[in-house]
Structure formats: C-alpha cells, structure tokens
Amino acid sequence: MQDEQRSVRCTLMRGGTSKGLYFNAEDLPAPGPARDALLKALVGSEDLLQIDGLGGSRLVTAKLAIVGRSSRPDADVDYTYGIVPPGRGMVVFTSNCGNISSAVGPYAIDRGLVEATEPITQVRIFNTNTRKVLVAHVPVAGGRARVQGELAIPGVPGTGAEIFMEYSATTGAKTGQVFPTGRVVDRIELQDGRVIEATLGDVANPCAFVRAADVDCEGPVLQLPDKVDADPRLIELLKEIRGKAALLMGLASDWREAETQSPALPLMVVVAPPHDYQDAQGRKVRREDTDLQARLVFYNRCHESMAGTGSICIAAMSCVPGTIVQQAASGAAEGRLRIGHPLGAMEVVREMAKGGSELNPKFVRLGIRRTARRLMEGDAFYPATVLEAHQ
C-alpha cells in the first residue's frame, strides 16, 4: 500500500509582524498548477480556520516564501512571496510582503544559500513578484543569522536583532511608475455620486491612499481593525475605491472585477493626521510619537498592524508635496516617518535623492528595521492525492 501522505522540507519563520512557511525552491515543483496545489494544501486554502493546514487563519499567518540561489549578477537569492487567503481556495503571487521579506535574508544564510560574513551580511534579494531588488542587512554570528538584540517593533513581543531592509530600488514595483496615472492626486467618482480624492502610488507595492475624513471613519482617531472589519458599509466603500484605483493603475480591466483580476493590489490605505489613541492592546500611543495615523486594508480586511511594503509606500508618498499622505504628515521631520498603526508606532527611514522629479522621485535611503526568528524546521505533510492529478 502506498503512503497516503508525502512531505516537503520547510521552515516556519516570523518575519516582522507576519509569519509564514519558507521553502527552498529546489524542494518544490516548478511554478505551475502542481506547485500551486501543493502550497494550497500545505497552508490550507478551503476553510477560514485553515484547520487542515499550517496557516493560522489570519492573513498575516497565511503567507509563504520560496527562496533559491539567483543567477542574476545583481542578486544573491531569488524570492517569491505567496499568500493563501483563508477560505478563498487560491494562492496569490501578485504582490510582495515587506514583513515576510525581512526573514528571507536570515533563511538564506541559515540554509547555506548565502555565505555568512560577520558582523553584517548583506543579502541582495530579487523579488520575483515585483521584479525588484531588495537588500537585507542581516547581523550574523558563528555563521548564522543572529536572533537576540535590542530592537523592539510594535506587534512583536520582546526584542530581537535588527535587520535593515532597503527598498530604495523598488519604485514603480508593479506598474513601472511611482505615479501610474501621472498625477499626485486623482479624483475617483463613486456610485453614489460622491467624488473622493486619492493618491495612487507604486513604491514596494502599489497603494491607494484616501483621507479618513473622506470615507467617514475618522473621529479623530482611526478605528481599530475589529471595528473596521465589522463595518460592512465602510468595507464596501473601500472595496469600490480600491477597484476603481486598480482600473486607473492598469491592474484591472473593470473595477467590478478587481476582486478576481487583482485581489491583492493595490493595497488600500486610510490616513489621518497624528492624534493620541489607544492601540489594539489598550496601550496609549501619543500624538507626539507619530507623524500620521494609517490603516491598511487588504483582501477586504484591516491589517492587524502595518504591512512592510505598505509602510514603504506611505513613507515614499510622504516625501512628495501635495499627496494625500504628505498632507496628513505635514509635520514629519526629515529622514524618518513614524506611522501610527493598530499595534503602535513604526518608523520608516526615508531620504529623497536630488535630481528626481515630483512624479518620478528617487531615494537615497528608503527602508524599515525588522526582526525575524526561525520558529520550526522540519517536514510538512500533505495528502498524496494532491499531486496525483498533475503527474
């Protein structure tokens, strides 16, 4: 009798404020239906709880990374990001994830894909989703990525070793342009006759930004994720805006079909000026410790903290006069942007280069400080029948 289950080697890692399965590309089938079926089975794609897979039933824990040595002269590893949204029966590869990206360097070092150099190993990462190169600056000791350190990031208990993720080369990540419409502010007409102003930007990942006051969710403190997700009127409004933004950015041919044509992008971000608030764990976040408030919605759910790529795009947009983001963060100091999100405040390093234009800005530095940790390594099992249809 043949074994009813098969297995593949994988590593469970926390990267920033997300968690996912990391695979060596050599251990998986080639890109295509067989690989998709395998990944959906491993994470669990058919039910909201992902009870028969390794996903954690939340978007931030239903992620994966495929990493392998790169043949490119400007990269050390190739990295493909994927997400298996709970209950949707799909695996999506259209975007990148900044948090999952932050553990790619440590994974590559620990698996021997990149030679460790003390005290910092620079890992050049070619993200296949956006076809852009990220650079991870990973602290190492004894030939392995360090874990212990002094950096605390909102949404993760304790402290860890600082990994600096450099995104200055990720402008025009999916559309090829920082401002795909050629404007820093667009006017989006809604079905109810209202017109909403939005900034449609593409750095690290395409994002659509709107003012909280314009979508009636400011009071003056932005709602926390549980209230956002429980407000069907707001979710439907943001879904319409996101769909029409996807059309304007060339990511969908019909705004009504954006849910299937481009389910991940653009990320939808609601912003507001800084204000005192209590985060999702009841901790006070002071106005003077942030430069703006932001809530990111993807797959029609509010992110529990802040997407790494979303924070990069927010920071990039904050540098450009006239954008919705810059208006909300008009008091931000040079060199950094502090984003107030549902689990506290995070800092993004930002420095524009001289010589760029308003619609095509360049950056000397654009990045975030993250931590990462290997949680488990071993064999992940899946039913043998999963791949039989693809043999």
N, C-alpha and C positions, 0 to 999 in steps of 0.2 A: 504494500500500500504506500502510495506516495505521500510525502509530508503535506499536510493541509496548510501549512504556513511556511513562508520564506522570510528572509531577513536581509536588512541592509545596515551597514555601519553608519551611525550618525552621532552627533554631539548636540546636546541641549545646552544652549547658552543664553545668558541675559546680555543683551546689548543695550546700553542706555536704559530707557524705560519700557523696552519691549523684550519679548522672549521668543525664541524660535529654534527650529531644528537646522543644524548646519551639516552639509554633506560635501564630501569630496566628489567633484564632478565625475571622476573615474569610477565611482561606485554606483552610478545611476545610469539608466538607459539614456541614449541620445535624446535631445529635445524632440518632442512629438507626443502623440497620444499615449504611448506606453508610459513615458515619464510622468505625464500629467495624471494618468490613472493611479500610478504608484504614489505620487505625492498626495493626491486627494485621499487615498486610503490611509496613508500614514498619519496625516493630520486629522482627518475626519471632516468630510465635506457635506454630509447629507443632513445632519441634525444640529440644532442650535447649541446643544451642550457638548458636541464633539466627543460624546461619551465612548465611542468605539475607536477613537484615535488619540493622538498625542497633543492635539490642540487644547487650549484652555477655555474655550467657549467665548472668549473675547477677541476682538480684532487685534489687540496688542500681544496676544499669546497664540495667534493662529498663523504665524509667519515662518518663513524658511529662507535659507541662503544656500546657494550652490557655488562652491569655490574650487578653482583649479588653477594650475600654473598657466601663465599667459605667454603667448607667442609674440605679443606686441613689444616693441622696443621701449615704449613709454610706460609699461605696467609690469608689475611682478605677478599679479594674480588677476584672473577674470572672476567676476562675481555677479551672479544672477539672483535677484530678490523675487520672492513669491509670497503670496498670501492666499490662504484658503478661508474665505469669509464663512463663518458658521452658518449652516443651513442653506447655502446657495448652490451647492453642488458644483463648484468650479474652483480652479486655481488660476490666479491672475498674476501676470508678469509685466504689466504695462508701466509700472512706476518703480521708484527706488524708495528705500526706507532709511532715513538717517540713523535711527537707533540700531537697527539690525546691522547697518554698515559698520558701526563702531566696534563690533565684535569680529568682523572679518579679518582684521589685522592679527589680533591675538590667536584666532583659529588657525590662520595660515602659518604663523610662527610655531605654534604648538604641534601642528601636524607635519612640520618639516617642509612646507611648500615655500617658505621664505627663510633664509638664514638669519638667525638672531645675532644682532650686534648691540652690545651694551654701550651706554645705558639706554639709548633710544634707537629703536629700529624703525626706519621709515618704510612703510609698505604702500606702494603705488597700486591702487585698486581700479581696474577698468570695470565700471558698472555696465553690464550689457543691456540693462533696461533703458538707460538714458544715453548710452554710448559716450559717457563722460568719465574722466579720470579723477578719482578722489585720492587724497593722500592721508594715511593714518600714521601718526607719530606715537608709537607704542613703547612704553617702558618695559625693559626686559632685565632679567637677572637669572644667571645659571642656565641660559639657553632657552628660557621660557618667558612668556608674557607675564609681567607682574600683575598681581591682583590687589594686594594691600597698598593703601595710600591714603592721602588726606583729602581727596576731592569728594565732596558731597553734592549730589544732584537731586533736585526735587522729584519725588516719585520713587526713589530707591532708598531703602533703609541703610544707615551707616555710611561709610566712606570707602573709596577704592582708589586704585592707581589711575592717574589722569591720562586719557588718550585724547590727543587733539586731532580733530577731523577737519581737514582743509578742503573747502568747497569752492575756492575762487575760480576754478576752471569749469564750473558746472552751469554757466549762463546759457540760456536757450536749451535747456536739458532735453525737452521733447519736441519743441516747435522750431528750434533753431534761432529764436529771437527772445530777448528779455521781455519785450512788449509785443506779443504776436499781432495785435491789432494796429500797432503804430501809434498808440495813444497811452498816456499815463492814467487816464480816467475814461471809462466807457459808460454810456447810458443804456441800461437794459430795461426794455418795456415789458411789464408783466401782464398776465392775462386779465387782471383786474383793472388795468388801465394805469396803474402807478408806474413811475419811472425811477429805477434805482441806479445810483452811481456805483461803479465798481472799478477796481484796479485789477487787471488781468496780467499777471507777471509770471515769468518762467525762469526761475533760478533753482537748481537742485531738483525741483518738481514744479509743474505748473500749478498755480494757485489763483483762486478768485477771492478778492477781498471786498467786503462791504462793511459799512458802518453799523454798529449795533443799533443805534437810534433809528436807522432807516428800515430795519426789519423788526422793530418793536420788541427787542429783547434786552434793552438796557434799562437799569433802574436806580442809580447809575452803574451798579455793579453787574457784570455779566453773569448770567445764570450758570450754575454748575451742571455737569453732564447729565445727572439724573433728571433734572428739570427740563433740560433741552430735549432729551430723548422722549420725555413724557408729554411733549407739546406737539401734537400732530400738525397743527396749523403752521408752526414755525418750521418743522421738518419739511413739509410740503412746499413752503415758500422757498427755503434754501435749496430744495431739490430743483425747483423751477429755475432759480437763478443759476445754479450750477450747470443745468442742462443748456441754458442759453449761453453761458460762458463757454462751455465746451464747443458749441457751434461756432462762436466767434473766434475761438482759438484754433479751429480746424481739427478738433479732436473728435467731433461727431458731425454727421451729415444732417441730423434732425435732432433738435433739442429734446423732443419727446422720446428719442431712442438712446439718449446718453446713458441711461442705466445699463444698457446691454453693450452699446458701442464703446463706451469709455467709463466703466463703473468706478474706476479709481481716481481718474483725473478729469478736471482739475480738483485739487483739494479745496474745500470751501472754508474760508476763514472769516470770522466775525471779529472786528476790532473795536476798541473803545479807548479813550484816554485813561491814564492811570487813576486808581482810586483805592482806598482801603477796602479790603474784603477778607472774608474767611474762606480758606480753601476747603477741599472736599473732606479733609480730616479735621476740620474745625480750627486750624491754626490761622492766626492773623497774618495777613500779608499787607505790609504798609505801603501806602502810596509812594513814599519817597524811595522805596526799594525797587520800583518798577518804572518803565518808561511808557508802557501801554498794557492793556489787557487784550487777550486773544482767546478765542475758542475755535478749534478746528473740527470740522465735521467731515467724515469720510464714510462711505457706504451707508450714509444717512444716519450715522450715529456720532455723538460727540466724543472726541478723543479724551481719554481719562487724564491726560497731561498735555503734551505737545509733541507732534511729530518732528523728528530731527530735520527732515528736509523742509517741512513747513516753517520751522524756525529760521532756517537759512533764507528762504524766500521772503519771510517777513523782514528780516534784517536787511536784505538787499533792497527791498522796496522802501524801507525807511530812509535810505540814503538819497532817494530821488525826489526832488521837490515836486509837490503837487499830488503825489499819490495818496490814496486813502490811508495807507499805513503811515506815511510821513506826517499827515495831518494829525493823526491820533498820537504820534510820538514826537511831537514838535520840540519837546524839551530834552530829548535824549542827548547825552554827552557824546563827543567824538570817540570813535574807536570801539564802542560797545552798544548793544541794545539789550535791555532787560525786559523780558516778556513775562507778564503775569498770567499764569495758566491755572487749571483746576487743582494742581498739586503744589503750587508755589510759584517761584520766580526763577527763570533760567536766563543765563547770559550768553549772547552770541557776539563773537568778535567780528567787527566789520571795519574795513578801511578801503575807501574807493581809490582807484588809481587815477592819476592825472591823464588827461588826453581823451578819455571816453566822452561820449555824448549823452544827453539826457535819455534818449531812447536806447542807447547801447552802452550802458555803464560797464566799466571794468573794475576789478577788485584786486588790491594788493593782498589783503587777507580777508577771508570770509569763512568762519568756522565755529565749531562748538566743542566744548570739553565734555567728554563722556567717560563712563567707566564700563567695564564688562567683566563677566565671570563665567567660567565653564561650570555648569551645574551637573551634567551627567554625560557619560560617554559609553556607548555600547551598541547592541544590535536592536534595531526597531523591526517589529514583526508586522507582516501584512498577509492577508489570505492569498494562497497560491493562485486562486481563480482570477485575481486582479489583472495579472499579466497574460493569462492564457488567451484572451481574445485578441491580443496584439502580437502573438507569436506566429 
